[in-house]
Amino acid sequence: MVQLLYASTLGSSMLTSEEIEKILHKSRSNNPRWNITGILLYRSQIFIQLLEGDEQHVNSLYDKIKQDKRHSNVTEIARIHGGQRLFSGWDMAFKELDDSFDLKVINEILSWNSRLSRSPSISNLQILKMLSYFREQIDGNMVIEHQED
Ligand SMILES: Cc1cc2nc3c(=O)[nH]c(=O)nc-3n(C[C@H](O)[C@H](O)[C@H](O)COP(=O)(O)O)c2cc1C
């Protein structure tokens, strides 16, 4: 099992909510086939996505995602082996980053100098803790966020 976290940026134009819906719909129909789970975090100019699953399947999905023209500067932030899934049961959870705490969390994961990269001082454990925080938030919003099968 691997947990791969990457970040990417959007071009000058923002994606519409319909386009985000399309990405989620596709993810939720494809990911169960490969037993991939995770979360997509979104904010006007940025995506952060966690992909969890068998490394071979995660790698081949990540290769496809890297080619996707809807985003660019796809940058691997962390690749964590031997952990436990944080998003089991979620073919792809989604959260639009909205409040200042969300952004603080993201700023701790990423450093924003000239391009995206991982904050030098952050450990994998801290990254997993931050992702757990999003997991808890989503659990608290089951009614709106939980996908129907
Ligand atoms: C930010 C972002 C996240 C994506 N996440 C997934 C994903 O989790 N699973 C998936 O199958 N496709 C995802 N996609 C779409 C893929 O890039 C690609 O279009 C899709 O996997 C093609 O599926 P198909 O081969 O069934 O047509 C994502 C695209 C973007 C831009």
The ligand as an SDF file (V2000), in Angstrom:
LIG
                    3D

 31 33  0  0  0  0  0  0  0  0999 V2000
   -6.9340   16.9730  -10.3660 C   0  0  0  0  0  0  0  0  0  0  0  0
   -7.3590   15.7220  -11.0690 C   0  0  0  0  0  0  0  0  0  0  0  0
   -7.6030   14.5650  -10.3350 C   0  0  0  0  0  0  0  0  0  0  0  0
   -7.9890   13.3790  -10.9750 C   0  0  0  0  0  0  0  0  0  0  0  0
   -8.2150   12.2570  -10.2310 N   0  0  0  0  0  0  0  0  0  0  0  0
   -8.5800   11.1020  -10.8470 C   0  0  0  0  0  0  0  0  0  0  0  0
   -8.8070    9.9100  -10.1000 C   0  0  0  0  0  0  0  0  0  0  0  0
   -8.7090    9.8570   -8.8710 O   0  0  0  0  0  0  0  0  0  0  0  0
   -9.1740    8.7910  -10.8010 N   0  0  0  0  0  0  0  0  0  0  0  0
   -9.3310    8.7900  -12.1510 C   0  0  0  0  0  0  0  0  0  0  0  0
   -9.6640    7.7450  -12.7250 O   0  0  0  0  0  0  0  0  0  0  0  0
   -9.1220    9.9080  -12.8760 N   0  0  0  0  0  0  0  0  0  0  0  0
   -8.7520   11.0600  -12.2520 C   0  0  0  0  0  0  0  0  0  0  0  0
   -8.5500   12.1960  -13.0100 N   0  0  0  0  0  0  0  0  0  0  0  0
   -8.7940   12.1370  -14.4520 C   0  0  0  0  0  0  0  0  0  0  0  0
   -7.6190   11.5270  -15.1990 C   0  0  0  0  0  0  0  0  0  0  0  0
   -6.6500   12.5230  -15.4410 O   0  0  0  0  0  0  0  0  0  0  0  0
   -8.0750   10.9400  -16.5390 C   0  0  0  0  0  0  0  0  0  0  0  0
   -8.7640   11.9170  -17.2920 O   0  0  0  0  0  0  0  0  0  0  0  0
   -8.9940    9.7590  -16.3600 C   0  0  0  0  0  0  0  0  0  0  0  0
   -8.4730    8.8430  -15.4100 O   0  0  0  0  0  0  0  0  0  0  0  0
   -9.1970    9.0370  -17.6910 C   0  0  0  0  0  0  0  0  0  0  0  0
  -10.0510    7.9480  -17.4730 O   0  0  0  0  0  0  0  0  0  0  0  0
  -10.4650    6.9590  -18.6370 P   0  0  0  0  0  0  0  0  0  0  0  0
   -9.1740    6.2880  -19.0580 O   0  0  0  0  0  0  0  0  0  0  0  0
  -11.4470    6.0300  -17.9890 O   0  0  0  0  0  0  0  0  0  0  0  0
  -11.0900    7.8280  -19.7090 O   0  0  0  0  0  0  0  0  0  0  0  0
   -8.1440   13.3750  -12.3940 C   0  0  0  0  0  0  0  0  0  0  0  0
   -7.8910   14.5310  -13.1110 C   0  0  0  0  0  0  0  0  0  0  0  0
   -7.5060   15.7090  -12.4670 C   0  0  0  0  0  0  0  0  0  0  0  0
   -7.2530   16.9600  -13.2630 C   0  0  0  0  0  0  0  0  0  0  0  0
  1  2  1  0
  2  3  1  0
  2 30  2  0
  3  4  2  0
  4  5  1  0
  4 28  1  0
  5  6  2  0
  6  7  1  0
  6 13  1  0
  7  8  2  0
  7  9  1  0
  9 10  1  0
 10 11  2  0
 10 12  1  0
 12 13  2  0
 13 14  1  0
 14 15  1  0
 14 28  1  0
 15 16  1  0
 16 17  1  0
 16 18  1  0
 18 19  1  0
 18 20  1  0
 20 21  1  0
 20 22  1  0
 22 23  1  0
 23 24  1  0
 24 25  2  0
 24 26  1  0
 24 27  1  0
 28 29  2  0
 29 30  1  0
 30 31  1  0
M  END
$$$$
